[in-house]
Amino acid sequence: QRGWLAREDGLPRPGDILVWPFTYPPRGTQHIGIAVQQNGRLMLLSNLSGTLGTVPIQPGYLAFHKPL
C-alpha cells in the first residue's frame, strides 16, 4: 500500500490530512486541512475562515495518514 490511507479507527493524529466528506455549495467543493497539535489540543490547520489559521476539529472529518 502506498499513498495516504484512511485511519481505521477514524481518530485524527498530528500530521494527518483531514477531509470534510460533504461538499459546500455553490461550487460543490470539499474542505481539506491538516491536524496539528497546538497548546496541548489537536486542531485543524486550514483556511476555513478565509485566512490560514487553526480551529477546533469538528466531528465528521475523515482522517488520512501516510504510512512509513
N, C-alpha and C positions, 0 to 999 in steps of 0.2 A: 504494500500500500504506500502511496506517495501523495504528497499534497496536504491540504487541510482536511481534517476529518471531524465529524460531529462528535461532541463529547457524549459518551454512552450514558453518563449519569445526568447530563444536562446542566451541570453546575459550572459556571464560568470561573476561570482562574486567570491571574495576571498574564497578559500577553495573548490571550485568546481573541479571535475575531468574533464579534457579536453581530448577528444579523436579525433584524426585525422581519418575521416571516410574512407580514402582510404588506400591501402596497399603500402608498399615500396618493390620493388624487391631487391635482388633476392629471399629472403625468404618469401616475402608476409606478413610482419609484420605491425602492426598498431603502431602509436606513441601515448603515453599517458603521460600527465603531470598534474600539479596542478596549478590552478590560485592563484597567490599571489599578495599582494599589496606591491610595492617597490617604495619608493621616490614619492609617490602620483600617481603612474601609476600601472595599472593592467598588470602583467607579467606572463609568463609561466615558471614554475619551472620544469626542466626536464634535461635529459642527451642527448638532441638532438645534441649538438655539440661534444659529446664524453665524456664530464665531466659534473657533476651536476652544473647547473647554471640557470640563468634567461635570457629570450629573450622576445621581444615583441610578443604578441599573434597575429597570422596571421588569417585573415578571413578563415572560413571553419571548425574550430574546433567545435565539439559538446560538450556542457556543461551539466554535470550531477551533481546533488546535493542530499544530504541526508536530507530528511525532519525530523524535530524534533519530 
